[in-house]
Amino acid sequence: MTTTTTTTTAVRRGLRDFYEDPSVPVASGAGRSLRQARMLAEALGPATKGARTVLDIGCGDGSAAATAAPCLSGHRIVGVDWSQDALRRARTRLPYTVRGELTDGGLPFRTAAADAVLFSEVIEHLVDPDSALDEIRRVLRPGGHLMLSTPNLAAWYNRALLLAGVQPVFTEVSLRAVHGRPGSQVVGHLRLATARALREFVTAAGFEVVRVKGAPFHGVPRPLRGLDRLACRVPSTASILLLHARRT
């Protein structure tokens, strides 16, 4: 037990150092952000029916929330991140930012404080995603909305790469360098899901899955982007999974 605890602590410390490095990307594609924002806007309805509080947990530099803001006009978006460097950048884009963590004491919000949570491109970076969803469920009001996005392990090109014996895109074996897969940027992914696994995981955490949609990946080479957009019609083959769930 002591060895396991020490190892886990070392892993978390290494990840913290990794994400505090300004060269590590903390934003995802605008196309994904816009699709997700439109899904949330449809779920919340116009602010004329009452302004809602939306927590962007793992907001990074705030660019995703800033992209979503026009779709969520009148609603209050609060950027939340534990990285001080990311928050410094987020404050240039968002009127409200808060430092908070999903573990080690939880988020600095009371129970049922939020109407919706944006959880964009975060879960694949977590050591303990189960505890993260428990904490998100705590801060959401009953019936509140979870908008989660994450890379798809079973994206159309990953299926082909695996057949060819190549490491799938989005997966990593090291925080120091890319090995065995296309691309050159290390982004710190620890775990990935298929559409089916994501549905089951979120349901087991106490949410009702409303729908899963696909979104394109901005890093796909330009000649293949048309095919990538086409794959979004079948979410299980899309580059990015967009999941809308409600707290039961």
Stockholm file with secondary structure:
# STOCKHOLM 1.0

chainA/1-248         MTTTTTTTTAVRRGLRDFYEDPSVPVASGAGRSLRQARMLAEALGPATKGARTVLDIGCGDGSAAATAAPCLSGHRIVGVDWSQDALRRARTRLPYTVRGELTDGGLPFRTAAADAVLFSEVIEHLVDPDSALDEIRRVLRPGGHLMLSTPNLAAWYNRALLLAGVQPVFTEVSLRAVHGRPGSQVVGHLRLATARALREFVTAAGFEVVRVKGAPFHGVPRPLRGLDRLACRVPSTASILLLHARRT
#=GR chainA/1-248 SS CHHHHHHHHHHHHHHHHHHTSTTSCCCCCHHHHHHHHHHHHHHHCCGGGCCCEEEEETCTTSHHHHHHGGGGTTSEEEEEESCHHHHHHHTTTCSCEEECCSSTTCCSSCTTCEEEEEEESCGGGCSCHHHHHHHHHHHEEEEEEEEEEEEBTTCHHHHHHHHTTCCCTTCCSCSSSCCSSSCSCCCCCCCCBCHHHHHHHHHHTTEEEEEEEEECCTTSCGGGHHHHHHHTTSGGGSSEEEEEEEEC
#=GC SS_cons         CHHHHHHHHHHHHHHHHHHTSTTSCCCCCHHHHHHHHHHHHHHHCCGGGCCCEEEEETCTTSHHHHHHGGGGTTSEEEEEESCHHHHHHHTTTCSCEEECCSSTTCCSSCTTCEEEEEEESCGGGCSCHHHHHHHHHHHEEEEEEEEEEEEBTTCHHHHHHHHTTCCCTTCCSCSSSCCSSSCSCCCCCCCCBCHHHHHHHHHHTTEEEEEEEEECCTTSCGGGHHHHHHHTTSGGGSSEEEEEEEEC
//
